[in-house]
Amino acid sequence: MSILGTSNLEVFGLNIVGNTFGWTTGEAASYGVLDAFVEAGGNFVDSAGSYPV
């Protein structure tokens, strides 16, 4: 885990981009990816909605 910037938030060393969840990645596959990520210790999801802009 790493501390994020000057906050006290501890985040996993890698993040996952979630902008396709519910759009091009179906519900079941989205939950599968997220569940596997959390099981591996992940806790940092990029949820920015500005990618298509």
C-alpha positions as CSV (number, residue, x, y, z in Angstrom):
1,M,0.0,0.0,0.0
2,S,1.0,3.6,-0.6
3,I,-0.1,6.9,0.8
4,L,-1.9,9.0,-1.8
5,G,-0.3,12.4,-2.1
6,T,-0.5,14.4,1.1
7,S,-3.7,12.6,2.3
8,N,-3.8,9.8,4.8
9,L,-5.4,7.5,2.3
10,E,-3.7,4.1,1.8
11,V,-4.1,2.8,-1.8
12,F,-3.1,-0.3,-3.6
13,G,-0.1,0.1,-5.9
14,L,-2.2,-0.2,-9.0
15,N,-5.6,1.3,-9.8
16,I,-8.2,0.0,-12.1
17,V,-10.1,2.2,-14.6
18,G,-13.8,1.7,-14.3
19,N,-15.1,3.9,-17.1
20,T,-16.3,0.9,-19.1
21,F,-18.2,-0.8,-16.3
22,G,-21.9,-0.7,-17.2
23,W,-21.2,0.5,-20.7
24,T,-19.0,-1.7,-22.9
25,T,-18.4,-4.2,-20.1
26,G,-21.5,-5.9,-19.0
27,E,-22.8,-6.2,-15.4
28,A,-21.6,-9.7,-14.7
29,A,-18.1,-9.1,-16.2
30,S,-17.8,-5.8,-14.3
31,Y,-18.6,-7.4,-11.0
32,G,-16.2,-10.3,-11.8
33,V,-13.3,-7.8,-12.5
34,L,-14.0,-5.7,-9.5
35,D,-14.4,-8.8,-7.2
36,A,-11.0,-10.1,-8.4
37,F,-9.4,-6.7,-8.0
38,V,-10.6,-6.5,-4.4
39,E,-9.6,-10.1,-3.6
40,A,-6.1,-9.2,-4.8
41,G,-6.0,-6.2,-2.3
42,G,-7.1,-3.5,-4.7
43,N,-9.0,-0.5,-3.3
44,F,-8.3,2.3,-5.9
45,V,-10.8,2.7,-8.8
46,D,-10.5,5.5,-11.3
47,S,-14.1,6.5,-11.9
48,A,-13.6,9.7,-14.0
49,G,-16.4,10.2,-16.4
50,S,-14.5,12.6,-18.7
51,Y,-12.6,10.2,-20.9
52,P,-15.0,10.4,-23.8
53,V,-14.9,14.2,-23.8
